[in-house]
Amino acid sequence: MSGTARKNEIEVEARASQLDAEYVLPTYNRLPLQIVSGRGTEVVGADGRTYLDFVTGLSVNNFGHCHPRVVAAVREQVGRLIHCSNLFLTEPQARVAARLSGLAGGGRVFFSNSGAEANECALKIARKRGTETGGGRIVFVEHSFHGRTIGTLSATGQPSKQAPFGLPLPGYQMVPRHDADALRASFAAGGVAAFIAEPVQGESGVHPLGAEYLQEAETLCRENDAIFIMDEIQTGLGRCGAPFAYQRYGLNPDVVTLAKSLAGGLPIGATIARNAAANVLTAGDHGTTFGGGPVPGAAALVVLDLLEEPGLFARVEQAGRRLEGWLQRLVDKGAAETVRRLGLMVATDLVEPIAREIVTTGIQEGVLVNATSEVTLRFLPPLTVSDEEIDRVGEFLWRHLGDGRQ
Ligand SMILES: *Cc1c(COP(=O)(O)O)cnc(C)c1O
């Protein structure tokens, strides 16, 4: 790169961060990196450097950045029809619905544009059915994350995120994590409309809720005519080594919500309503202008094809184990306390509160990882990550938390 070109890039980067600081609402603590392009597991910064990306847009670009088949399908679709509203039928939406229903073993789908909206639809199903069955309460789990709208934030088990907005709304009840007795007591009080949980809590640092607890929750829902909702927005579509994480726990949810990776990086949300939940919403009950548009639809069809590639789930498990191996070395070394994992959804709790420092050091050394707290590092590499890429991140961690630090 010539000196002038480099100088221009630096100016462009400075300009964008100035505009961001001045004109974008300051709701995000930005990391010190501006990204301009991506391919596979790598992104390129405005500084011209290449970074190995184990954040993956927060489990969105699960088949890598700018997957050629996603790019081709989107290009083709934007040249044909971008939008026409849900007053009219478009083929990609109908085909994605059929594919998702097939993956989930039955059900009907409502499309939206984000995870929060996918859960909002699930909560509307629960509340409407509750008005018919006398169930007025939504039960959710401590440390969960279901979105930032008023409704979904009410069901998000993080009081610090709720309090500034006077939430939760009436009719939402938090139960402690991993506590089946508390769950039984909550149902015993009567009037439960629904139970909502992530099979593996993502945002709070990869906490699998486990088969036993969730099976109990499902049984309680059945016994009390309540709706069992699995938020698979982060765990679904291969991330946990299966189409849905609930399948690894042998569950049969009434509602499954999806978003993040479904459209290869384009905004989409999907709410799969099954069993008793499938016939609750009728014409006029719900809607959205953009939901299920043909462009994200075309991308989703490619993602669903990629998800069917033979050997994918076995590879996810194998890659997850390899990454876990590196983290286990940190535990053995006394630098980390635990490793938690399902498939390629992986986290470790460090002994010292330096997770955010590791993230910043990673940026300096060309490795992107995520911290969910002062001690927790979360890893969400693309499902297509190679052993060599895992080892590069493992070696980075080992340099700073293992041998390098003794
Ligand atoms: C990301 C996420 C959401 C919210 O999705 P948005 O698209 O940000 O609204 C909800 N639930 C879970 C489990 C998530 O990981």
The ligand as an ORCA input file, in Angstrom:
! r2SCAN-3c Opt
* xyz 0 1
  C     -29.153    -12.115     20.463
  C     -30.224    -12.771     21.244
  C     -31.507    -12.237     21.339
  C     -31.878    -10.892     20.750
  O     -31.701    -10.832     19.374
  P     -31.672     -9.386     18.652
  O     -31.583     -9.743     17.204
  O     -30.465     -8.675     19.159
  O     -32.909     -8.690     19.004
  C     -32.472    -12.935     22.045
  N     -32.177    -14.114     22.603
  C     -30.947    -14.668     22.531
  C     -30.699    -15.990     23.162
  C     -29.933    -14.008     21.866
  O     -28.708    -14.549     21.836
*
